[in-house]
């Protein structure tokens, strides 16, 4: 019976990877929210200086803070399950040792969660790529090959992915009840408890519950751009020469501080400043 259950054998071999797929929708949402919040509004140095604890503490709204805490928790759980695979066998991986993420906790720099194709943010993109291409799509191909399916699967873009699209399950809630439902216990005098499994029936249940009808996922990550920390000194000198400068009075400075309630407001202002400086540079200043 064991020799006939090639798909079940492959599933159990890849189980720890597949288990991480339940967290993929949360990770995609986390990346999207972070890009919306910080794109061109945070520098690389700031992203490295802000850790997860301080990032969460800076979110005033309780519901939003709890939401980010859950999403970051999902990122950490998935990373713990597939970290070795991402760093050793993933298609994308950090180029430098210091950019490799060990684990996700309160002291983890925010930079590791921001989706980028270089520096510390590579881990975030590499994780999604590994879960989509090296886990979900790859196992879906294995399933179709073993069962000799010729019809191409449907495709779904990454931004629309939900758990129902994925080979996603919870070990205790979904998988173990199936295993227990397909094992038989017998007790013989002098032999103790004998446990046998109906592997063929278990394989059929896994196929029906987790594999049938699952689409191929097309990956498209929206990466984040950092705000540049230092601009050309000569450019600022030329701006000072061409635009009269006036020191802000104390009441005006206090008013500015009072209007900038949190880091998001500061980043928004800096983003506008970036656009103005780019305009001057583009026009030859």
Secondary structure, 3 states (H helix, E strand, C coil): CHHHCHHHHHHHHCHHHHHHHHHHHHHHHHHHHHHHHHCCCCCHHHHHHCEHHHHHHCCCCHHHHHHHHHHHHHHHHHHHHHHHHHHHHCCCCCCCHHHCCCCCCCCCEHHHCCCCCCHHHHHHHHHHHHHHHHHHHHHHHHHHHHCCCCCCCCEEEHHHCCHHHCCCCCHHHHHHHHHHHCEEEEEECCCEEEEEECHHHHHHHHHHHHHCCCCEEECCCCCCCCCCCCCCHHHHHHHHHHCCCCCCCHHHHHHHHHHCCCHHHHHHHHHHHHHHHHHHHHCCC
